[in-house]
Every structure is written in C-alpha cells, then in structure tokens.
C-alpha cells in the first residue's frame, strides 16, 4: 500500500493508494484487503497520519463485485487506459 499526502491550504488530508499491475482484473479479495489495511492504519495509535481517502488503481480493471464493494466502502477505482487513467464505477 502506498500513501499520498494531499494538502490544501490549512486543511491537509491523507490518501491511501493501492496499485495493481496484474494480468487479470482485480478481485474483491484484493479490494477487501486494501480496505482493512486502511482501517487498521486509522485505528492504530502509533500512526501519525489518518487516511481519509482511498484510491485503488488497476492496469486491467475490476470484477463487478469488487467494484460494488469499493463503491460501498467509498474507495475510488481507476483503470489504466492508453494515455492515462479513467475512473471506473459499479
């Protein structure tokens, strides 16, 4: 899992980012694992940064139930396209 720090004026937010370069579409198991890593991070008293946003990026897309789960948990999903990335939704 990677961390992106996004700041805006006096309001700083932290985002958890997961990127997968798999030959197949991302399945629900990987999305669940990412979500629970974020929860674990935010519940830890040792962590300096609490992550308020979640982004999952996949080279080859997502299976439908993974997109549904991500949507229900507030995870933004992106898929790599020829010249960048596009947001994908359930």
Secondary structure, 3 states (H helix, E strand, C coil): CEEEEEEECCEEEEEEEEEECCCCCECHHHHHHHHHHHHHHHHCCCCCCCCCEEEEEECCCECHHHHHHHHHHCEEEEEEECCEEEEECC
